[in-house]
Amino acid sequence: MFRWDDCLEGHILLGLIFSTLSLVCFILTTFSTPLIKGIYFLSVPISTKSSTLVVKFGSFGYCNRDTCSSTKVGYTQPDGVGEGNEIWNWMTKTHVLYGIASLLMLLAIVTLILSLLRVGKFMWNPIYFRTCSLLSTAFAIFAEAFALINWVHARHAFDDHGIEAKYGAALWVGLVGTMFAALSAVIGGPAYQGRFMYRAHSGVAYNV
């Protein structure tokens, strides 16, 4: 039976808060430009005869004002933006890791809710929540590391060509989400109990 008091225990409450915040951050990063146009990794200005346009690069594409590329895993920068080699195509494919981190964190939240509802083997079992949240953190770390390498390199490359590129919110939202995911895995979720830990024989009691 569900008890509201269970939700108010510190580690459970922190697990819910941190995992939910990390999930929101991962979703925003995953569905950045061209899906959520206000969130992107890098913006690059392009000077034309009549005006200056700004191209914004996200997880699965880019946008130039109201014109956006198709959404796909891995893309190349459009013609006329820099020298054409500032952004590494294979690195943009690694943004899919944010989506995997999102799914794993969603599973972690589901297992935590099932624990609170005292459903079968999920009841107060920390293994499921922490396994999912740790895997989510690992994928997020790889995703953020690849993103930092790619977009920091791209910005410096554009700067070398006299183009003043600027970082967008996606880079920092992903970083914050990774931090929240790590906190949820380390200090959140059900507390470890003796019956979930290793013992040499089922008949041997713990000294607790």
VOBA-1610 file (N, C-alpha, C; in pm, whole numbers, padded with zeros to 5 digits, always signed):
BEGIN
Met+00083-00119+00000Met+00000+00000+00000Met+00087+00125+00000Phe+00046+00224-00079Phe+00121+00348-00087Phe+00105+00429+00041Arg+00217+00484+00089Arg+00214+00572+00205Arg+00281+00704+00168Trp+00213+00814+00191Trp+00266+00945+00159Trp+00394+00974+00237Asp+00403+00922+00359Asp+00522+00947+00442Asp+00648+00893+00377Asp+00634+00787+00295Asp+00751+00731+00228Asp+00815+00833+00133Cys+00729+00916+00071Cys+00779+01014-00025Cys+00856+01126+00044Leu+00831+01145+00172Leu+00893+01255+00244Leu+01028+01217+00303Glu+01067+01090+00292Glu+01200+01051+00338Glu+01305+01116+00249Gly+01413+01165+00311Gly+01511+01246+00240Gly+01563+01186+00112His+01608+01062+00116His+01669+01002-00003His+01568+00978-00113Ile+01443+00948-00076Ile+01339+00929-00176Ile+01304+01063-00241Leu+01287+01164-00158Leu+01252+01297-00210Leu+01361+01352-00300Leu+01487+01337-00258Leu+01599+01383-00341Leu+01607+01305-00472Gly+01581+01175-00464Gly+01582+01094-00585Gly+01477+01141-00685Leu+01356+01170-00635Leu+01249+01218-00723Leu+01285+01353-00784Ile+01337+01443-00702Ile+01368+01578-00749Ile+01481+01575-00852Phe+01593+01513-00815Phe+01709+01514-00904Phe+01683+01438-01034Ser+01617+01323-01025Ser+01592+01246-01146Ser+01493+01317-01238Thr+01392+01383-01181Thr+01297+01457-01263Thr+01363+01576-01331Leu+01446+01648-01256Leu+01517+01763-01315Leu+01612+01719-01425Ser+01683+01609-01402Ser+01775+01561-01505Ser+01700+01516-01629Leu+01584+01451-01610Leu+01504+01408-01724Leu+01459+01527-01807Val+01413+01633-01740Val+01371+01755-01811Val+01487+01813-01891Cys+01604+01820-01829Cys+01722+01874-01898Cys+01760+01789-02019Phe+01757+01658-02004Phe+01793+01569-02115Phe+01692+01581-02230Ile+01565+01593-02196Ile+01462+01606-02300Ile+01480+01736-02377Leu+01506+01845-02304Leu+01527+01974-02371Leu+01649+01970-02462Thr+01755+01903-02418Thr+01876+01894-02499Thr+01853+01804-02620Thr+01784+01692-02598Thr+01758+01599-02707Thr+01674+01663-02816Phe+01571+01736-02775Phe+01479+01796-02873Phe+01511+01943-02899Ser+01640+01977-02891Ser+01681+02113-02923Ser+01665+02138-03073Thr+01713+02253-03120Thr+01701+02289-03261Thr+01732+02167-03351Pro+01649+02139-03450Pro+01542+02222-03506Pro+01404+02202-03445Leu+01390+02121-03341Leu+01258+02097-03281Leu+01222+02208-03182Ile+01310+02236-03087Ile+01291+02349-02995Ile+01392+02456-03038Lys+01346+02555-03110Lys+01436+02649-03176Lys+01511+02739-03079Gly+01458+02756-02959Gly+01524+02843-02862Gly+01642+02779-02791Ile+01659+02649-02809Ile+01769+02576-02743Ile+01860+02518-02851Tyr+01987+02551-02844Tyr+02083+02508-02945Tyr+02222+02503-02882Phe+02315+02439-02953Phe+02452+02427-02904Phe+02539+02546-02946Leu+02523+02590-03070Leu+02610+02695-03122Leu+02533+02778-03223Ser+02555+02909-03220Ser+02497+02998-03320Ser+02610+03065-03398Val+02591+03071-03528Val+02694+03124-03617Val+02631+03231-03707Pro+02681+03355-03704Pro+02627+03459-03792Pro+02681+03447-03935Ile+02594+03475-04031Ile+02632+03473-04172Ile+02596+03608-04232Ser+02693+03675-04285Ser+02670+03806-04347Ser+02633+03789-04494Thr+02522+03850-04532Thr+02479+03852-04672Thr+02478+03997-04721Lys+02443+04014-04847Lys+02442+04149-04903Lys+02338+04238-04837Ser+02227+04177-04797Ser+02116+04257-04743Ser+02108+04256-04591Ser+02153+04148-04527Ser+02139+04138-04382Ser+02235+04033-04326Thr+02228+04016-04195Thr+02308+03914-04128Thr+02215+03807-04072Leu+02235+03684-04114Leu+02155+03572-04067Leu+02232+03498-03958Val+02158+03427-03874Val+02220+03347-03768Val+02174+03203-03782Val+02269+03113-03798Val+02240+02970-03806Val+02262+02908-03669Lys+02160+02836-03620Lys+02168+02774-03488Lys+02170+02623-03504Phe+02268+02561-03439Phe+02288+02416-03452Phe+02240+02345-03326Gly+02157+02242-03345Gly+02105+02165-03233Gly+02148+02020-03239Ser+02072+01934-03174Ser+02109+01793-03166Ser+02095+01720-03299Phe+01985+01746-03371Phe+01958+01670-03492Phe+01934+01760-03613Gly+01994+01879-03613Gly+01979+01966-03728Gly+02009+02111-03692Tyr+01971+02201-03781Tyr+01999+02342-03761Tyr+01886+02426-03818Cys+01881+02551-03776Cys+01780+02644-03824Cys+01844+02776-03864Asn+01789+02836-03967Asn+01829+02969-04013Asn+01702+03052-04022Arg+01675+03128-03916Arg+01548+03200-03903Arg+01433+03100-03906Asp+01347+03110-04006Asp+01230+03022-04012Asp+01256+02897-04095Thr+01373+02883-04150Thr+01407+02767-04233Thr+01494+02671-04153Cys+01450+02546-04144Cys+01523+02446-04067Cys+01554+02325-04153Ser+01659+02256-04115Ser+01694+02133-04185Ser+01601+02021-04141Ser+01607+01909-04212Ser+01532+01793-04168Ser+01595+01736-04042Thr+01514+01672-03960Thr+01562+01614-03836Thr+01623+01477-03862Lys+01751+01461-03829Lys+01816+01333-03851Lys+01937+01320-03760Val+01979+01195-03739Val+02096+01167-03656Val+02221+01187-03741Gly+02300+01286-03706Gly+02420+01319-03782Gly+02388+01410-03898Tyr+02451+01527-03902Tyr+02427+01621-04011Tyr+02555+01702-04036Thr+02559+01767-04150Thr+02672+01853-04186Thr+02625+01997-04189Gln+02715+02088-04170Gln+02679+02230-04172Gln+02641+02272-04313Pro+02550+02368-04325Pro+02502+02409-04458Pro+02610+02482-04537Asp+02592+02488-04667Asp+02685+02561-04754Asp+02682+02710-04720Gly+02796+02770-04725Gly+02805+02913-04698Gly+02832+02948-04554Val+02837+02845-04468Val+02866+02867-04326Val+03011+02828-04301Gly+03098+02925-04285Gly+03239+02896-04263Gly+03303+02827-04382Glu+03401+02744-04352Glu+03474+02672-04458Glu+03412+02535-04486Gly+03315+02497-04407Gly+03247+02370-04430Gly+03302+02253-04351Asn+03409+02276-04274Asn+03470+02166-04199Asn+03485+02197-04049Glu+03419+02301-04003Glu+03432+02338-03862Glu+03359+02240-03770Ile+03247+02186-03815Ile+03168+02093-03734Ile+03193+01951-03783Trp+03228+01863-03691Trp+03255+01724-03725Trp+03124+01647-03735Asn+03097+01593-03852Asn+02971+01522-03877Asn+02950+01405-03783Trp+03055+01324-03765Trp+03038+01203-03682Trp+03010+01239-03536Met+03059+01355-03493Met+03034+01398-03356Met+02886+01434-03334Thr+02822+01488-03436Thr+02681+01523-03421Thr+02594+01399-03404Lys+02643+01284-03449Lys+02567+01161-03431Lys+02563+01118-03285Thr+02661+01162-03206Thr+02665+01122-03066Thr+02558+01192-02982His+02489+01290-03039His+02382+01357-02964His+02267+01262-02931Val+02261+01150-03003Val+02158+01051-02974Val+02175+00993-02834Leu+02296+01006-02778Leu+02320+00957-02642Leu+02237+01032-02539Tyr+02204+01158-02567Tyr+02116+01232-02476Tyr+01978+01167-02471Gly+01931+01119-02587Gly+01802+01052-02591Gly+01803+00922-02512Ile+01913+00846-02524Ile+01926+00722-02448Ile+01930+00752-02298Ala+02003+00857-02259Ala+02007+00898-02118Ala+01868+00936-02069Ser+01789+01000-02154Ser+01652+01037-02116Ser+01566+00915-02088Leu+01575+00816-02178Leu+01495+00695-02161Leu+01534+00620-02033Leu+01663+00611-02008Leu+01709+00541-01887Leu+01667+00614-01760Met+01670+00747-01763Met+01627+00823-01645Met+01476+00811-01627Leu+01402+00803-01736Leu+01258+00780-01726Leu+01230+00645-01661Leu+01306+00542-01700Leu+01292+00411-01638Leu+01326+00417-01489Ala+01427+00497-01455Ala+01465+00511-01314Ala+01350+00571-01234Ile+01285+00672-01289Ile+01172+00735-01220Ile+01056+00636-01205Val+01032+00558-01310Val+00925+00458-01304Val+00952+00355-01195Thr+01076+00307-01187Thr+01109+00208-01083Thr+01099+00269-00943Leu+01129+00397-00931Leu+01117+00463-00800Leu+00971+00476-00760Ile+00886+00508-00856Ile+00742+00516-00829Ile+00687+00378-00793Leu+00730+00275-00864Leu+00686+00139-00832Leu+00732+00098-00692Ser+00850+00146-00652Ser+00898+00119-00517Ser+00808+00185-00414Leu+00769+00309-00441Leu+00680+00380-00348Leu+00543+00315-00342Leu+00498+00259-00454Leu+00369+00190-00458Leu+00377+00049-00399Arg+00501+00008-00365Arg+00526-00124-00306Arg+00479-00237-00397Val+00522-00228-00521Val+00485-00328-00621Val+00589-00438-00621Gly+00551-00556-00578Gly+00634-00676-00586Gly+00779-00656-00550Lys+00869-00701-00638Lys+01012-00696-00612Lys+01070-00555-00619Phe+00991-00457-00666Phe+01039-00319-00671Phe+01033-00251-00533Met+00954-00308-00440Met+00931-00243-00312Met+01060-00226-00234Trp+01101-00100-00215Trp+01219-00063-00137Trp+01347-00129-00187Asn+01346-00169-00312Asn+01467-00229-00371Asn+01545-00119-00444Pro+01665-00085-00396Pro+01741+00025-00457Pro+01811-00011-00587Ile+01819-00140-00618Ile+01899-00184-00732Ile+01846-00129-00863Tyr+01715-00135-00884Tyr+01658-00094-01012Tyr+01676+00055-01037Phe+01643+00136-00937Phe+01655+00281-00955Phe+01800+00321-00977Arg+01889+00271-00894Arg+02028+00315-00905Arg+02096+00261-01031Thr+02058+00141-01074Thr+02115+00089-01198Thr+02076+00176-01316Cys+01946+00208-01325Cys+01899+00292-01437Cys+01958+00432-01431Ser+01964+00491-01312Ser+02016+00627-01300Ser+02167+00630-01325Leu+02239+00526-01283Leu+02382+00520-01311Leu+02409+00504-01461Leu+02332+00419-01527Leu+02348+00403-01672Leu+02314+00533-01744Ser+02208+00599-01699Ser+02171+00728-01757Ser+02284+00829-01741Thr+02343+00831-01622Thr+02455+00923-01596Thr+02573+00892-01688Ala+02602+00765-01706Ala+02715+00726-01791Ala+02694+00771-01935Phe+02574+00746-01990Phe+02545+00790-02126Phe+02549+00942-02137Ala+02499+01010-02033Ala+02499+01156-02035Ala+02641+01212-02031Ile+02728+01148-01954Ile+02868+01193-01947Ile+02933+01182-02084Phe+02912+01068-02152Phe+02969+01052-02286Phe+02909+01154-02382Ala+02776+01174-02374Ala+02711+01270-02463Ala+02765+01411-02442Glu+02778+01450-02317Glu+02826+01585-02285Glu+02973+01602-02324Ala+03052+01499-02303Ala+03193+01506-02340Ala+03209+01524-02491Phe+03136+01445-02570Phe+03142+01459-02715Phe+03091+01596-02761Ala+02983+01642-02695Ala+02928+01772-02732Ala+03027+01884-02704Leu+03091+01880-02588Leu+03189+01983-02554Leu+03307+01982-02653Ile+03355+01862-02684Ile+03468+01853-02778Ile+03429+01910-02914Asn+03312+01871-02963Asn+03269+01913-03096Asn+03245+02063-03105Trp+03166+02115-03011Trp+03124+02255-03023Trp+03229+02354-02976Val+03314+02314-02884Val+03427+02401-02848Val+03524+02410-02965His+03550+02294-03027His+03635+02294-03146His+03573+02378-03257Ala+03441+02363-03278Ala+03374+02437-03385Ala+03382+02587-03362Arg+03360+02628-03236Arg+03366+02772-03209Arg+03505+02829-03235His+03607+02759-03190His+03744+02807-03214His+03776+02808-03363Ala+03724+02710-03436Ala+03749+02704-03580Ala+03681+02822-03651Phe+03558+02852-03610Phe+03490+02968-03669Phe+03562+03098-03633Asp+03607+03106-03508Asp+03681+03226-03465Asp+03807+03245-03548Asp+03875+03136-03581Asp+03996+03145-03662Asp+03967+03199-03802His+03843+03181-03846His+03803+03231-03978His+03736+03368-03970Gly+03743+03429-03852Gly+03686+03562-03835Gly+03537+03564-03815Ile+03478+03451-03778Ile+03334+03442-03754Ile+03310+03428-03605Glu+03232+03516-03547Glu+03209+03517-03402Glu+03094+03425-03365Ala+03124+03297-03344Ala+03022+03200-03302Ala+03000+03210-03152Lys+02879+03174-03109Lys+02845+03181-02967Lys+02780+03051-02922Tyr+02811+03012-02798Tyr+02749+02892-02742Tyr+02603+02917-02711Gly+02523+02810-02721Gly+02382+02818-02686Gly+02353+02745-02556Ala+02226+02744-02518Ala+02185+02689-02389Ala+02197+02538-02383Ala+02187+02468-02497Ala+02185+02322-02495Ala+02309+02263-02431Leu+02423+02326-02455Leu+02548+02275-02399Leu+02545+02276-02247Trp+02488+02383-02190Trp+02487+02396-02044Trp+02369+02321-01981Val+02257+02315-02053Val+02142+02237-02003Val+02180+02090-01992Gly+02251+02038-02093Gly+02298+01899-02088Gly+02393+01875-01973Leu+02481+01974-01947Leu+02576+01961-01836Leu+02505+01959-01702Val+02407+02047-01685Val+02329+02050-01561Val+02252+01919-01543Gly+02193+01869-01652Gly+02121+01743-01645Gly+02210+01628-01604Thr+02334+01627-01653Thr+02431+01524-01615Thr+02462+01531-01466Met+02477+01651-01414Met+02504+01668-01271Met+02387+01621-01187Phe+02266+01655-01227Phe+02148+01609-01154Phe+02135+01457-01159Ala+02166+01398-01275Ala+02160+01252-01288Ala+02259+01185-01194Ala+02379+01239-01185Ala+02480+01183-01096Ala+02436+01194-00950Leu+02377+01306-00914Leu+02329+01324-00776Leu+02216+01227-00745Ser+02126+01205-00840Ser+02016+01112-00815Ser+02067+00970-00797Ala+02172+00934-00871Ala+02227+00799-00860Ala+02303+00779-00730Val+02369+00884-00682Val+02456+00871-00564Val+02378+00881-00434Ile+02287+00978-00424Ile+02221+01002-00295Ile+02069+00986-00299Gly+02013+00953-00415Gly+01868+00940-00425Gly+01821+00796-00427Gly+01690+00779-00418Gly+01630+00647-00427Gly+01620+00575-00295Pro+01565+00454-00296Pro+01551+00376-00172Pro+01686+00348-00108Ala+01687+00343+00022Ala+01813+00316+00094Ala+01850+00170+00080Tyr+01980+00143+00081Tyr+02027+00004+00076Tyr+01993-00067+00207Gln+01945-00189+00193Gln+01912-00271+00309Gln+01989-00402+00300Gly+02004-00466+00414Gly+02083-00587+00420Gly+02038-00697+00326Arg+01907-00710+00304Arg+01860-00821+00224Arg+01889-00805+00076Phe+01931-00685+00033Phe+01968-00664-00106Phe+02118-00675-00128Met+02192-00699-00020Met+02337-00707-00030Met+02382-00853-00030Tyr+02507-00873-00068Tyr+02560-01010-00082Tyr+02582-01073+00054Arg+02549-01198+00065Arg+02584-01276+00182Arg+02634-01413+00137Ala+02723-01470+00212Ala+02782-01598+00173Ala+02679-01709+00171His+02583-01704+00264His+02481-01807+00271His+02352-01743+00322Ser+02239-01788+00267Ser+02112-01726+00304Ser+02080-01744+00451Gly+02141-01843+00515Gly+02113-01865+00656Gly+02201-01785+00750Val+02300-01714+00693Val+02391-01634+00775Val+02334-01494+00790Ala+02315-01449+00912Ala+02257-01317+00937Ala+02363-01209+00927Tyr+02317-01087+00897Tyr+02405-00971+00895Tyr+02422-00917+01036Asn+02536-00859+01061Asn+02557-00792+01189Asn+02513-00648+01180Val+02382-00628+01175Val+02326-00493+01165Val+02231-00470+01281
//
